[in-house]
Amino acid sequence: ISIQADKHCENILLTNNYFRSASKNAISVGNETAVEIRNVFAENNVFGKIPQSIVYMTSDTDKGGKIEDVRMRNNHSEGYPCQTAFRIEQHIINKDQIRQTPVIWYGYFENFTNLNVTDTGIILKSLSKKTQPVECLWFKNIQIVGTPNIIARDETRDVYLDNIGP
């Protein structure tokens, strides 16, 4: 499921879904968006064959956009390998000409089980701590197996990890 918008959108609910397979990511929020996406809630979903990321959230420097208040809990993977479980990033389109500072903040991810990862479990990337970084994210009770690389973070602020790992 890809959540992209041409205008402000909020209060998106994804519950009790079965993501059998995807070409890239199971849940994508943002990407080609220049507007605000907020209040996304995902609960009791099951993930099958997902090659890249279970959760992918991005906003870019070309369009800007805001992703705010994303809450996901009690989700489960069938154990098929994916590249990374969570990839949350400010995507830099052109380093020489940053048009907008994208905003990604206030995310809460709890009780994800059986995430079989081949690369890195959680990837967080921001432009800088001085601008609006990827910030205020909580990860609690996330079961990531198959990789020694649990988290890679770059220029983030206020990221909390509680019981992350195998």
C-alpha positions as CSV (number, residue, x, y, z in Angstrom):
1,I,0.0,0.0,0.0
2,S,1.4,3.4,-1.0
3,I,0.1,6.4,0.8
4,Q,0.8,9.5,-1.4
5,A,-1.4,12.5,-1.7
6,D,-2.0,15.6,-3.9
7,K,-3.5,17.4,-1.0
8,H,-3.4,17.2,2.8
9,C,-4.6,13.8,4.0
10,E,-5.1,12.4,7.5
11,N,-6.7,9.7,9.6
12,I,-5.6,6.7,7.5
13,L,-6.4,3.3,9.0
14,L,-4.8,0.0,7.9
15,T,-6.0,-2.9,10.0
16,N,-6.3,-6.7,9.6
17,N,-4.7,-6.8,6.2
18,Y,-2.7,-9.6,4.6
19,F,0.1,-8.3,2.4
20,R,0.8,-11.5,0.4
21,S,3.6,-10.0,-1.7
22,A,4.8,-6.6,-3.0
23,S,7.1,-5.5,-5.7
24,K,9.0,-3.3,-3.3
25,N,7.6,-2.2,0.1
26,A,4.5,-3.3,2.1
27,I,3.6,0.1,3.5
28,S,5.0,3.3,1.9
29,V,4.2,6.7,3.3
30,G,5.1,9.9,1.4
31,N,7.6,9.5,-1.5
32,E,6.3,11.7,-4.3
33,T,4.3,13.9,-1.8
34,A,4.6,17.7,-1.3
35,V,1.8,17.9,1.2
36,E,1.1,16.8,4.8
37,I,0.2,13.2,5.6
38,R,-0.7,12.7,9.2
39,N,-2.5,10.3,11.6
40,V,-1.6,7.0,9.9
41,F,-2.5,4.0,12.0
42,A,-1.7,0.3,11.1
43,E,-2.6,-2.6,13.3
44,N,-2.9,-6.4,13.1
45,N,-1.4,-6.8,9.6
46,V,0.5,-9.8,8.3
47,F,3.3,-9.5,5.8
48,G,4.2,-12.1,3.3
49,K,6.9,-11.7,0.6
50,I,8.2,-8.1,0.8
51,P,11.6,-7.7,-1.0
52,Q,12.6,-4.3,0.3
53,S,11.0,-2.8,3.4
54,I,8.0,-3.6,5.6
55,V,7.6,0.1,6.4
56,Y,9.1,2.8,4.1
57,M,8.6,6.5,4.9
58,T,10.3,9.2,2.9
59,S,9.9,12.9,2.0
60,D,12.3,14.6,-0.4
61,T,14.2,17.9,-0.7
62,D,12.7,18.6,-4.1
63,K,9.0,18.6,-3.0
64,G,9.2,18.9,0.8
65,G,6.1,17.5,2.6
66,K,5.4,16.5,6.1
67,I,4.8,13.0,7.5
68,E,3.5,13.2,11.1
69,D,2.0,11.0,13.7
70,V,2.4,7.5,12.3
71,R,1.5,4.7,14.7
72,M,1.8,1.0,14.0
73,R,1.4,-1.9,16.4
74,N,0.8,-5.6,16.6
75,N,2.0,-6.5,13.1
76,H,3.6,-9.8,12.1
77,S,5.7,-11.1,9.3
78,E,5.5,-14.7,7.9
79,G,9.3,-14.8,8.0
80,Y,10.2,-14.2,4.3
81,P,13.4,-12.3,4.1
82,C,13.3,-8.5,3.3
83,Q,16.1,-6.1,2.9
84,T,15.2,-3.9,5.8
85,A,12.2,-3.7,8.2
86,F,11.9,0.1,8.6
87,R,13.4,2.6,6.3
88,I,12.6,6.2,7.3
89,E,14.5,9.0,5.5
90,Q,14.6,12.4,4.1
91,H,15.6,11.8,0.5
92,I,18.1,14.2,-1.0
93,I,17.3,14.9,-4.6
94,N,19.9,17.6,-5.4
95,K,22.5,18.4,-2.7
96,D,23.4,21.7,-4.4
97,Q,19.8,23.0,-4.6
98,I,17.6,22.0,-1.6
99,R,14.1,23.5,-2.3
100,Q,12.2,22.3,0.8
101,T,13.2,20.7,4.1
102,P,11.1,17.6,4.4
103,V,9.6,16.8,7.8
104,I,9.2,13.3,9.3
105,W,8.3,13.1,13.0
106,Y,6.3,11.5,15.7
107,G,6.2,7.8,14.8
108,Y,5.5,5.0,17.2
109,F,6.2,1.4,16.2
110,E,5.4,-1.4,18.6
111,N,5.1,-5.2,18.7
112,F,6.4,-6.2,15.2
113,T,7.3,-9.9,15.2
114,N,9.3,-12.3,13.0
115,L,10.9,-9.6,10.8
116,N,13.6,-11.6,8.8
117,V,16.1,-9.0,7.5
118,T,19.0,-9.5,5.2
119,D,20.6,-6.0,5.5
120,T,19.8,-3.6,8.3
121,G,16.7,-3.8,10.6
122,I,16.0,0.0,11.0
123,I,17.5,2.7,8.7
124,L,17.0,6.3,9.7
125,K,18.4,9.2,7.6
126,S,18.1,12.9,7.9
127,L,19.6,15.9,6.2
128,S,21.1,17.4,9.4
129,K,20.3,17.8,13.1
130,K,20.3,21.6,12.6
131,T,17.4,21.5,10.1
132,Q,14.2,19.5,10.8
133,P,15.6,16.0,11.1
134,V,13.8,12.7,11.3
135,E,12.9,12.9,14.9
136,C,10.7,11.7,17.8
137,L,10.4,8.0,16.8
138,W,9.8,5.2,19.2
139,F,10.5,1.5,18.5
140,K,9.3,-1.0,21.1
141,N,9.2,-4.8,21.1
142,I,10.5,-5.2,17.5
143,Q,11.7,-8.7,16.7
144,I,14.3,-8.5,14.0
145,V,16.1,-11.8,13.0
146,G,18.6,-12.7,10.4
147,T,21.0,-9.7,10.7
148,P,23.5,-8.4,13.1
149,N,22.8,-4.8,11.9
150,I,19.8,-3.8,13.9
151,I,20.0,0.0,13.4
152,A,21.8,2.5,11.2
153,R,21.0,6.2,11.9
154,D,22.3,9.4,10.5
155,E,21.6,12.9,11.8
156,T,18.4,11.9,13.7
157,R,17.1,13.3,17.0
158,D,15.0,11.8,19.8
159,V,14.9,8.2,18.6
160,Y,14.0,5.7,21.4
161,L,14.6,1.9,21.2
162,D,13.2,-0.5,23.7
163,N,13.6,-4.3,23.3
164,I,14.8,-4.4,19.7
165,G,16.4,-7.5,18.3
166,P,16.0,-11.3,18.0
